[in-house]
Amino acid sequence: MQCLSDLSPSLSGGLEQRLEQLAARAAWEMACIEAEAPVWLKKPAEAAHYNVVIVGAGLNGLSAAFALRRRGIEGVLVIDKAEAGREGPWVTSARMKTLRSPKTLAGPDFGIPSLSPRAWYEAVYGAETFAGLEKIGREDWMRYMLWFRKASGVTVHNETRLEAVAEAEDGLRLTISGNGTLPREITCRRLIMANGMDGCGGPYVPENVAALPKAFWTHSGEEADDSHLQGKDVIVLGSATSSFDWAVVALEAGARRVTMVARAKELACTEVLAWTNFPGYLGAFAELPDAEKWRFSRHYYDLKVPPTQDQYDRATAYPNFAMELGSGIHALAVEDGRIRAETRNGTLMADHILLGTGYSVDFSMRPELLPLEGRFAHWRDRFTPPQGEDCPPVLQAPYLGRTFELTPMDAARDHWVSRIHMFNGGAVPSLGPVSNGITGVKYGIARIADGLTRAFFLEDAARFREELAGYREPHFNPRGKVSA
C-alpha cells in the first residue's frame, strides 16, 4: 500500500529553496480552487482608518488575517505587543517540549495543503521524519508560524499594544502605543481580539499565593529564567498538563526536591479536545440553545487537560519528585526566607512555588477593555443555571454572538460594542472550543471570516446597490449588426 507521503509533490534544493517552492505551490493551489476572492472591500481612504484591526499575531490572529484576505477584504491591520518572532507562547512562556495536539491537525492553512503544518515539516525535515514523528516540537511550531506569516502575505506591526477602545462614528477608536510606526489613535469598523488563552482575563493565582511576595512564585503563563530553580525545594501547584511542564522544567534545572500538590484526587487521563474534534460539535455548537451550551460547557471544564505520556514519564523518573494528590494548600507564609505551606498531609517547606493553575476570565486584568465592563453581557447576565449545575468559568465568560462579538447590555446605548470580536479563549462557552487552540481553529476561522463578510456587505448594501445600478461593463460587442 502506498504511503501518503509518496503522493506529495517533491521539493528540491536547499532548505530556503524548498520553502520558497512550497510557498509557490501554495499560491498555485489557491489559484486552482479560486481560494482568494477578488477584492470587494477596499481599505478606507483615510490613512489611520481600517476595516479590521486584529490584536494578536499568534495562531488566531494570523489565521483571521489570512481568511479575511481570502474573502476579498482589504484594510486589515495586525498588531502584536511582542517582538517579531516572539508572538504567542511558543518560545516565551511555553515550557513543554512538544505540542499536545496530534501532528496531523490542520493549522491556520484554511484548507490549503501546502500551507499546512505537515507540508512545512516535510519540506524542512523530510516525509520519513514526519512519518516517524509523534508530536511537533513547540519551537518547530513557531518556525512554521513565521513561515506561514510570510507565505500567506500577512503583515504584522510588532511591539505595538492596544491601550484603549472607545466608540467612534460608524466604528471604534483605538488608542495604541508602540514603536512609532503607527499613529497614537486609529479607527476601525471591526476589532478582533485574537490575544490568546488569557484574552478575556489573565493567569489565575490563588489568593494565598498572591499574598506572598512575588519573588516566591511564578505562573506558567510568565516568561522567566528557570535556572534559578537549581538546588531549591519547589512546590508545583496543580496536576494538569502545565503543572507537569513545570515539574519537568524544575527537575531538569536541578531542583533539589519537587513536590506536586493538587486538590484533585486523581490525575486527569482524558483529553477532552480529542472528543470534540468532529464537525457537528465544532461546527454547530454556536447554534445550540443556551441551556445545552451550559451543559456541554460544564462537562468540558470538568475535564482537565492531562499531561502527555512523555511529560509524566520524565517527571516520575526522578527520585526527588513526589505528588500529593487530594491535598491542596490551605495556608502559606514566609518564614526565614522560605515558604511554609500547610497541606492536608502536613507541612512543606519550599523556596519557590510554580503555578500550573490556568487562566481566569476577569476583565479587570485587561486594562484596554476594563472601561467596557457594564456595557457588554456576561453569561451571568443572560442565563440562570439550573439548581446544582453551577459552573463559575462559564458565568464569568462574555456572552457572545455568532461571530464572537460582544453583546450589548443596552442595545440602544451600547450597540457599538458588538463591533468587538473576542476570538480568544473566552469564547468557548458561547461558541465552543474553536478559538483556544489548534484543534478547533479551522472552524473558528471560517466562522469569523464569514461573519465579518456578511456584516460588511449588509452595512454597505446601499453602496453596492448603487454600484450595480450604474454597472455598464461591456462583455459583448454586436459589431454594428443589430439595428434599432
C-alpha positions in Angstrom: 0.0 0.0 0.0 1.4 3.4 -1.0 2.3 5.8 1.8 0.5 9.2 1.7 4.0 10.8 1.8 4.8 9.2 -1.5 2.0 11.1 -3.1 3.1 14.6 -2.1 4.9 16.6 -4.8 8.6 16.6 -4.3 10.7 19.7 -3.4 14.4 20.1 -4.2 17.4 22.2 -3.4 18.4 23.7 0.0 16.1 24.5 2.8 15.4 28.1 1.7 14.7 26.9 -1.9 12.4 24.1 -0.7 10.4 26.6 1.4 10.2 29.0 -1.5 8.9 26.2 -3.7 6.4 25.3 -1.1 5.0 28.8 -0.9 4.8 28.9 -4.7 2.9 25.6 -4.7 0.5 27.0 -2.1 -0.2 30.0 -4.4 -0.8 27.6 -7.3 -3.2 25.6 -5.2 -5.1 28.7 -4.2 -5.4 29.7 -7.8 -6.7 26.3 -8.8 -9.7 26.4 -6.4 -10.4 30.2 -6.5 -9.4 30.3 -2.9 -8.7 34.1 -2.9 -11.7 36.2 -3.8 -11.3 39.4 -5.8 -11.1 42.5 -3.5 -14.6 43.9 -3.0 -14.0 45.8 0.3 -11.1 48.1 -0.2 -9.1 49.8 2.5 -10.7 53.1 3.5 -9.1 56.2 2.1 -8.2 57.7 5.4 -4.7 56.7 6.4 -5.4 55.8 10.0 -8.8 54.1 9.4 -9.1 50.3 8.8 -11.8 47.8 8.1 -10.5 45.4 10.7 -7.8 45.6 13.4 -6.6 42.3 14.7 -4.9 42.3 18.1 -2.5 39.3 18.3 -0.3 37.7 15.7 -0.3 34.2 17.0 -2.3 31.3 15.6 -5.7 33.0 15.8 -4.5 36.4 14.6 -2.6 35.1 11.5 -5.5 32.7 10.7 -8.0 35.5 10.8 -5.9 37.9 8.7 -5.3 35.2 6.0 -9.0 34.2 6.0 -10.2 37.9 5.5 -7.7 38.3 2.7 -9.2 35.2 1.0 -12.6 36.7 1.5 -11.6 39.8 -0.6 -11.3 42.2 2.4 -8.5 44.8 2.4 -7.7 47.3 5.1 -6.8 44.7 7.8 -4.2 45.8 10.3 -2.5 43.2 12.6 -0.7 44.3 15.7 1.2 42.4 18.4 2.9 43.6 21.6 5.7 41.1 21.2 8.9 41.5 19.2 8.9 39.8 15.8 9.4 36.1 16.2 8.1 36.0 19.8 4.4 36.2 19.2 2.3 33.8 21.2 3.6 31.4 23.9 5.7 29.0 21.9 9.1 30.4 22.5 8.3 32.6 25.5 6.2 31.2 28.3 5.6 27.7 27.0 7.7 25.0 28.6 6.6 21.7 27.1 8.9 20.0 24.6 6.2 19.4 22.0 2.6 20.4 21.2 -0.1 18.4 22.9 -2.1 18.2 19.6 -1.8 15.3 17.1 0.7 16.1 14.4 -2.0 15.6 11.7 -4.2 18.5 12.7 -4.6 21.4 10.3 -3.4 24.8 11.4 -4.1 28.3 10.0 -3.8 27.0 6.4 -7.6 27.3 6.0 -7.7 24.3 3.6 -4.6 25.0 1.5 -2.5 21.8 1.7 0.9 23.4 1.0 0.3 25.9 3.9 -0.4 23.1 6.4 2.0 22.3 9.3 2.6 18.8 7.7 3.7 20.3 4.4 6.1 22.7 6.1 7.5 19.9 8.3 8.1 17.6 5.4 9.7 20.4 3.4 12.1 21.1 6.3 12.8 17.6 7.6 11.5 15.1 5.0 8.5 12.9 4.7 10.1 10.0 6.5 10.9 12.1 9.5 7.3 13.3 9.7 6.1 9.7 9.4 8.1 8.8 12.5 7.2 11.9 14.5 4.7 11.7 17.4 4.1 15.4 18.0 5.5 18.6 16.6 8.0 20.4 18.8 6.9 23.8 20.1 10.0 25.6 18.6 9.3 24.0 15.2 5.7 25.1 15.5 7.0 28.7 16.0 9.2 28.4 12.9 6.2 27.1 11.0 4.1 30.1 12.1 6.8 32.5 11.0 7.0 30.8 7.6 3.2 30.8 7.3 3.1 34.5 8.1 5.5 35.2 5.2 3.9 32.7 2.8 0.4 34.0 3.4 1.4 37.6 2.9 0.2 38.8 6.4 2.0 41.9 7.6 2.3 42.4 11.3 3.1 45.6 13.3 5.2 44.2 16.2 5.9 45.9 19.5 2.5 47.6 19.3 0.0 47.4 22.1 -3.7 48.2 22.3 -4.3 50.6 25.2 -8.0 51.6 24.9 -11.2 51.1 22.9 -13.9 53.7 22.5 -16.9 54.4 20.3 -16.3 56.3 17.1 -18.6 57.3 14.2 -19.6 54.1 12.4 -16.9 52.1 14.3 -14.3 52.2 17.0 -11.5 54.4 18.1 -8.4 52.6 19.3 -5.5 54.1 21.3 -2.3 52.2 20.7 1.3 52.5 21.9 4.4 51.1 20.3 7.5 51.9 18.2 6.1 54.8 16.3 5.2 53.1 13.1 1.5 53.8 13.6 -0.3 56.9 14.9 -1.4 57.0 18.6 -5.0 56.9 17.6 -6.6 54.9 14.8 -10.1 53.9 13.9 -11.7 50.8 12.5 -15.0 49.2 11.7 -14.3 46.0 13.5 -11.9 44.8 16.1 -10.8 41.2 16.6 -9.2 40.3 19.9 -7.1 37.3 18.9 -4.9 37.5 22.0 -4.8 34.0 23.3 -6.0 32.0 26.3 -5.9 35.0 28.6 -7.6 37.3 26.1 -10.5 37.9 28.4 -8.5 37.9 31.7 -5.2 36.6 32.9 -3.4 34.0 34.9 -5.3 32.5 37.8 -3.3 33.0 41.0 -4.9 31.7 44.2 -5.4 34.4 46.9 -3.0 32.8 49.4 -0.3 32.6 46.7 -0.9 36.2 45.5 -0.4 37.4 49.1 3.2 36.2 49.1 6.0 38.4 47.8 6.2 37.9 44.0 9.8 36.7 44.2 8.4 33.4 45.7 6.1 32.3 42.9 5.9 32.1 39.1 2.8 31.3 37.0 3.1 29.1 33.9 2.0 32.0 31.7 5.0 34.0 32.6 8.2 34.3 30.7 11.0 33.6 33.2 14.6 32.3 33.6 14.0 28.9 35.2 17.7 28.4 36.0 17.2 29.9 39.5 15.4 26.7 40.5 18.7 24.8 40.7 19.3 23.5 44.2 15.9 24.6 45.5 12.9 22.9 47.1 10.0 23.6 44.8 6.2 23.2 45.1 4.2 22.8 41.9 0.6 23.7 42.4 -1.9 21.8 40.3 -1.8 18.4 38.5 -2.8 19.1 34.9 -0.5 19.5 31.9 1.1 22.8 32.7 1.9 21.6 36.2 3.8 18.7 34.7 5.6 21.1 32.3 6.7 22.9 35.5 7.8 19.7 37.2 10.0 18.6 34.3 11.5 22.1 34.0 12.3 22.3 37.7 13.8 18.8 37.8 15.9 19.3 34.7 17.1 22.6 36.1 18.5 20.8 39.1 15.9 21.4 41.8 16.7 19.6 45.0 13.1 18.4 45.5 9.9 18.9 43.5 6.5 18.3 45.2 3.3 18.5 43.2 0.3 19.5 45.3 -3.2 19.3 44.0 -6.8 19.1 45.2 -7.7 16.5 42.6 -7.5 13.0 44.0 -6.5 11.5 40.6 -4.6 12.7 37.6 -6.6 13.7 34.6 -6.4 11.0 31.9 -8.9 12.2 29.3 -8.1 14.8 26.6 -11.5 16.5 26.1 -10.4 18.1 22.8 -10.0 14.7 21.3 -13.7 14.1 21.7 -14.7 17.5 20.5 -12.9 17.2 17.1 -15.8 16.5 14.8 -17.8 18.8 12.5 -21.1 18.5 14.5 -19.7 19.8 17.7 -17.1 22.3 16.5 -19.2 23.5 13.5 -22.6 23.7 15.1 -22.0 24.3 18.9 -22.8 28.0 18.4 -26.3 27.1 17.2 -27.3 25.3 20.4 -29.7 26.8 22.9 -28.1 28.3 26.0 -29.2 25.5 28.2 -27.4 23.0 26.1 -24.3 25.1 25.7 -24.3 25.3 29.5 -24.5 21.6 30.0 -21.8 20.8 27.4 -19.5 23.5 28.9 -19.8 22.1 32.4 -18.6 18.7 31.1 -15.8 20.5 29.1 -14.5 22.4 32.1 -14.7 19.4 34.4 -12.2 17.5 32.2 -8.8 18.9 33.0 -6.0 18.7 30.3 -3.9 15.6 31.2 -0.1 15.5 30.9 1.4 13.9 27.8 2.8 10.4 28.5 6.3 11.8 27.8 5.8 14.6 30.5 4.6 12.1 33.1 7.3 9.6 32.4 10.1 12.2 32.5 8.8 13.7 35.8 8.3 10.4 37.6 11.7 9.1 36.6 13.3 11.5 39.1 13.6 10.1 42.6 13.3 13.6 44.0 9.8 14.1 42.5 6.7 13.5 44.7 2.9 14.0 44.3 0.4 15.0 47.0 -2.9 14.4 45.3 -6.2 15.1 47.1 -4.4 17.6 49.2 -4.2 21.3 48.3 -2.6 24.2 50.2 -4.8 25.9 52.8 -2.2 28.2 54.4 1.0 29.9 53.2 3.6 32.0 55.0 7.2 33.2 54.5 9.5 32.2 57.4 13.2 32.9 57.5 13.3 33.4 53.7 11.4 30.2 52.9 7.8 29.3 52.2 5.9 27.3 54.8 3.0 25.5 53.1 0.3 23.8 55.2 -1.4 21.0 53.2 -3.9 18.3 54.2 -0.9 16.0 54.6 1.2 18.2 56.8 3.8 21.0 56.4 6.0 21.5 53.4 9.0 23.9 53.3 10.0 25.3 49.9 11.9 28.0 48.2 9.6 28.6 45.3 6.0 27.9 44.1 5.3 27.1 40.4 1.7 27.6 39.4 0.0 25.4 36.9 -3.4 26.9 37.7 -4.5 28.0 34.3 -6.3 31.2 33.4 -9.5 33.0 34.6 -11.9 35.3 32.8 -11.5 38.6 34.6 -11.8 41.9 32.6 -10.2 43.8 35.5 -6.9 42.2 34.3 -7.4 43.6 30.8 -7.0 47.4 31.2 -7.6 48.0 27.5 -11.1 46.5 27.9 -11.9 47.3 31.5 -13.8 50.5 30.8 -16.3 48.5 28.7 -17.4 46.5 31.7 -21.1 47.1 32.2 -21.6 47.7 28.5 -21.5 44.1 27.4 -23.1 41.0 28.7 -21.5 38.1 30.6 -23.2 34.7 30.8 -24.2 35.6 34.3 -26.4 38.4 32.8 -28.2 36.2 30.3 -28.5 32.8 31.9 -29.5 31.3 35.3 -28.0 27.8 35.7 -30.3 25.0 36.9 -30.1 24.1 40.6 -26.9 22.1 41.3 -25.4 22.9 37.9 -23.1 25.7 38.8 -20.0 26.4 36.6 -18.2 29.7 37.6 -15.9 29.8 34.5 -19.0 30.0 32.2 -20.8 32.6 34.3 -17.7 34.9 34.2 -17.3 34.5 30.4 -18.6 37.1 27.9 -21.9 36.2 26.3 -21.0 36.4 22.7 -22.9 36.4 19.4 -22.5 34.1 16.5 -19.4 35.9 15.2 -17.6 36.1 18.5 -19.0 39.6 19.0 -19.7 41.2 22.4 -23.4 41.6 23.0 -24.5 44.9 24.5 -26.2 45.2 27.8 -28.3 48.1 26.5 -28.7 47.8 22.7 -29.6 51.5 22.2 -26.7 52.8 24.2 -24.0 50.2 23.8 -24.7 48.8 20.3 -21.1 49.7 19.2 -19.5 47.0 21.5 -20.8 44.4 19.0 -18.0 45.6 16.7 -15.6 43.9 19.1 -15.0 40.2 18.4 -13.4 38.0 21.1 -11.6 35.4 19.0 -9.8 34.0 22.0 -10.1 31.6 25.0 -13.0 33.5 26.5 -15.3 32.5 23.6 -15.5 28.8 24.5 -18.8 28.8 26.4 -20.6 30.7 23.6 -19.1 29.1 20.5 -17.3 26.0 21.6 -13.5 25.3 21.6 -12.9 26.9 18.2 -10.6 29.8 19.3 -8.5 28.3 22.1 -6.0 26.1 20.2 -5.1 24.2 17.1 -7.9 21.5 17.3 -10.9 23.7 16.5 -9.3 26.8 14.9 -10.3 25.7 11.4 -13.9 26.1 12.4 -13.3 29.4 14.2 -11.5 30.8 11.2 -14.4 30.1 8.9 -17.0 31.5 11.3 -15.3 34.8 11.9 -14.4 35.3 8.3 -17.9 34.5 7.0 -19.5 36.6 9.8 -17.5 39.7 9.0 -18.0 39.3 5.3 -21.8 39.2 5.9 -21.6 42.2 8.3 -19.7 44.4 5.9 -21.9 43.6 3.0 -25.1 44.3 4.9 -23.7 47.6 6.3 -22.7 48.7 2.8 -25.6 47.2 0.8 -26.9 50.6 -0.3 -23.5 51.5 -1.8 -23.3 48.1 -3.6 -26.8 48.6 -4.9 -25.8 51.9 -6.4 -22.8 50.3 -8.0 -25.0 47.7 -9.5 -27.4 50.3 -10.8 -24.6 52.0 -12.6 -22.8 48.9 -13.8 -22.2 49.0 -17.5 -19.1 46.9 -18.1 -19.3 45.6 -21.7 -19.0 41.9 -22.1 -20.3 41.6 -25.7 -19.9 43.6 -28.9 -22.6 43.1 -31.6 -20.1 44.8 -34.1 -22.8 47.1 -35.5 -25.1 44.3 -36.8 -28.0 45.0 -34.6 -30.3 47.9 -35.6 -33.0 49.6 -33.6 
